[in-house]
Amino acid sequence: MARRYRISCVVPSDRLNHHERIRAIGGINPDGTRWKIGHGDAIAGIETGNWSFYVADAGRQSEIVVAVSKYGAKYLKAADDKLHPDSLLALPKCP
């Protein structure tokens, strides 16, 4: 079973293409320590079933999925986002 993590921050890039906008995701472990993982590693973790991620806003959780751009590039976004990873980009920058 995949370990489930809440994403509470991102490391954005300066790119405008939807599949290049996030460089890393991060959050806080139950013990208060911070975690951060690169975009590609997060995608691999989801695809292998080792990890699952979500974002939460006002008590509502949105699953993070692996999307594929029209160019074949994989990227992370919330399941209910349209093309761009708006739910992730709305999060604060990771420290």
C-alpha atoms as a printed R data frame, in Angstrom:
   type eleno elety resid chain resno       x      y       z
1  ATOM     1    CA   MET     A     1   0.000  0.000   0.000
2  ATOM     2    CA   ALA     A     2   1.279  3.451  -0.912
3  ATOM     3    CA   ARG     A     3   2.419  5.789   1.828
4  ATOM     4    CA   ARG     A     4   0.269  8.923   1.719
5  ATOM     5    CA   TYR     A     5   1.712 12.426   2.114
6  ATOM     6    CA   ARG     A     6   0.181 15.886   2.220
7  ATOM     7    CA   ILE     A     7   1.963 18.434   0.043
8  ATOM     8    CA   SER     A     8   2.149 21.812   1.762
9  ATOM     9    CA   CYS     A     9   4.771 23.610  -0.349
10 ATOM    10    CA   VAL     A    10   6.408 23.548  -3.767
11 ATOM    11    CA   VAL     A    11   9.623 24.598  -5.434
12 ATOM    12    CA   PRO     A    12   8.383 26.310  -8.593
13 ATOM    13    CA   SER     A    13  10.442 26.884 -11.701
14 ATOM    14    CA   ASP     A    14  10.494 29.987 -13.876
15 ATOM    15    CA   ARG     A    15   9.109 27.985 -16.814
16 ATOM    16    CA   LEU     A    16   5.661 28.651 -18.276
17 ATOM    17    CA   ASN     A    17   4.900 25.218 -19.766
18 ATOM    18    CA   HIS     A    18   2.519 23.334 -17.501
19 ATOM    19    CA   HIS     A    19   4.759 20.258 -17.427
20 ATOM    20    CA   GLU     A    20   7.818 22.284 -16.325
21 ATOM    21    CA   ARG     A    21   6.339 24.554 -13.645
22 ATOM    22    CA   ILE     A    22   7.141 22.471 -10.531
23 ATOM    23    CA   ARG     A    23  10.710 21.412  -9.627
24 ATOM    24    CA   ALA     A    24   9.956 19.780  -6.244
25 ATOM    25    CA   ILE     A    25   7.198 19.246  -3.695
26 ATOM    26    CA   GLY     A    26   7.417 19.233   0.077
27 ATOM    27    CA   GLY     A    27   5.539 18.844   3.315
28 ATOM    28    CA   ILE     A    28   5.792 18.145   7.025
29 ATOM    29    CA   ASN     A    29   6.119 14.691   8.604
30 ATOM    30    CA   PRO     A    30   4.083 13.745  11.694
31 ATOM    31    CA   ASP     A    31   7.196 14.314  13.841
32 ATOM    32    CA   GLY     A    32   7.472 17.925  12.582
33 ATOM    33    CA   THR     A    33  10.452 17.403  10.291
34 ATOM    34    CA   ARG     A    34  10.208 18.675   6.739
35 ATOM    35    CA   TRP     A    35  10.464 16.580   3.616
36 ATOM    36    CA   LYS     A    36  11.129 17.633   0.019
37 ATOM    37    CA   ILE     A    37  11.301 15.465  -3.086
38 ATOM    38    CA   GLY     A    38  12.121 16.243  -6.693
39 ATOM    39    CA   HIS     A    39   9.414 16.294  -9.323
40 ATOM    40    CA   GLY     A    40  10.747 13.246 -11.190
41 ATOM    41    CA   ASP     A    41  11.174 11.203  -8.010
42 ATOM    42    CA   ALA     A    42   7.609 12.017  -6.952
43 ATOM    43    CA   ILE     A    43   6.285 10.866 -10.327
44 ATOM    44    CA   ALA     A    44   8.280  7.627 -10.074
45 ATOM    45    CA   GLY     A    45   6.984  7.028  -6.536
46 ATOM    46    CA   ILE     A    46   3.368  7.445  -7.650
47 ATOM    47    CA   GLU     A    47   3.821  5.233 -10.701
48 ATOM    48    CA   THR     A    48   5.414  2.417  -8.689
49 ATOM    49    CA   GLY     A    49   2.697  2.636  -6.050
50 ATOM    50    CA   ASN     A    50   5.132  3.514  -3.245
51 ATOM    51    CA   TRP     A    51   3.691  6.982  -2.567
52 ATOM    52    CA   SER     A    52   0.509  8.943  -2.975
53 ATOM    53    CA   PHE     A    53   0.180 12.673  -2.473
54 ATOM    54    CA   TYR     A    54  -2.636 15.121  -1.887
55 ATOM    55    CA   VAL     A    55  -3.254 18.797  -1.255
56 ATOM    56    CA   ALA     A    56  -5.836 20.054   1.215
57 ATOM    57    CA   ASP     A    57  -7.796 23.290   1.184
58 ATOM    58    CA   ALA     A    58 -10.647 24.174   3.532
59 ATOM    59    CA   GLY     A    59 -11.012 20.548   4.623
60 ATOM    60    CA   ARG     A    60 -11.203 19.251   1.055
61 ATOM    61    CA   GLN     A    61  -8.514 16.884  -0.227
62 ATOM    62    CA   SER     A    62  -7.433 16.638  -3.858
63 ATOM    63    CA   GLU     A    63  -5.378 13.694  -5.051
64 ATOM    64    CA   ILE     A    64  -2.199 14.406  -6.953
65 ATOM    65    CA   VAL     A    65  -1.944 12.496 -10.208
66 ATOM    66    CA   VAL     A    66   0.613 12.077 -12.953
67 ATOM    67    CA   ALA     A    67  -0.559 13.857 -16.090
68 ATOM    68    CA   VAL     A    68   1.019 13.711 -19.544
69 ATOM    69    CA   SER     A    69   1.424 16.803 -21.718
70 ATOM    70    CA   LYS     A    70   0.716 16.777 -25.442
71 ATOM    71    CA   TYR     A    71   4.494 16.486 -25.853
72 ATOM    72    CA   GLY     A    72   4.588 13.287 -23.785
73 ATOM    73    CA   ALA     A    73   6.167 14.918 -20.697
74 ATOM    74    CA   LYS     A    74   4.887 13.709 -17.325
75 ATOM    75    CA   TYR     A    75   4.023 16.179 -14.589
76 ATOM    76    CA   LEU     A    76   2.146 16.432 -11.294
77 ATOM    77    CA   LYS     A    77  -1.225 18.102 -10.845
78 ATOM    78    CA   ALA     A    78  -4.338 17.725  -8.727
79 ATOM    79    CA   ALA     A    79  -6.896 15.369 -10.223
80 ATOM    80    CA   ASP     A    80  -9.469 18.176 -10.483
81 ATOM    81    CA   ASP     A    81  -7.083 20.737 -12.043
82 ATOM    82    CA   LYS     A    82  -7.471 21.287 -15.749
83 ATOM    83    CA   LEU     A    83  -4.206 21.616 -17.712
84 ATOM    84    CA   HIS     A    84  -1.943 23.539 -15.332
85 ATOM    85    CA   PRO     A    85  -1.020 22.371 -11.814
86 ATOM    86    CA   ASP     A    86  -2.926 25.298 -10.269
87 ATOM    87    CA   SER     A    87  -3.576 23.607  -6.913
88 ATOM    88    CA   LEU     A    88   0.138 22.968  -6.432
89 ATOM    89    CA   LEU     A    89   1.173 26.416  -7.683
90 ATOM    90    CA   ALA     A    90  -1.186 28.018  -5.153
91 ATOM    91    CA   LEU     A    91   0.883 26.536  -2.294
92 ATOM    92    CA   PRO     A    92   3.685 28.516  -0.656
93 ATOM    93    CA   LYS     A    93   7.301 28.047  -1.700
94 ATOM    94    CA   CYS     A    94   9.226 25.446   0.274
95 ATOM    95    CA   PRO     A    95  11.796 26.868   2.697
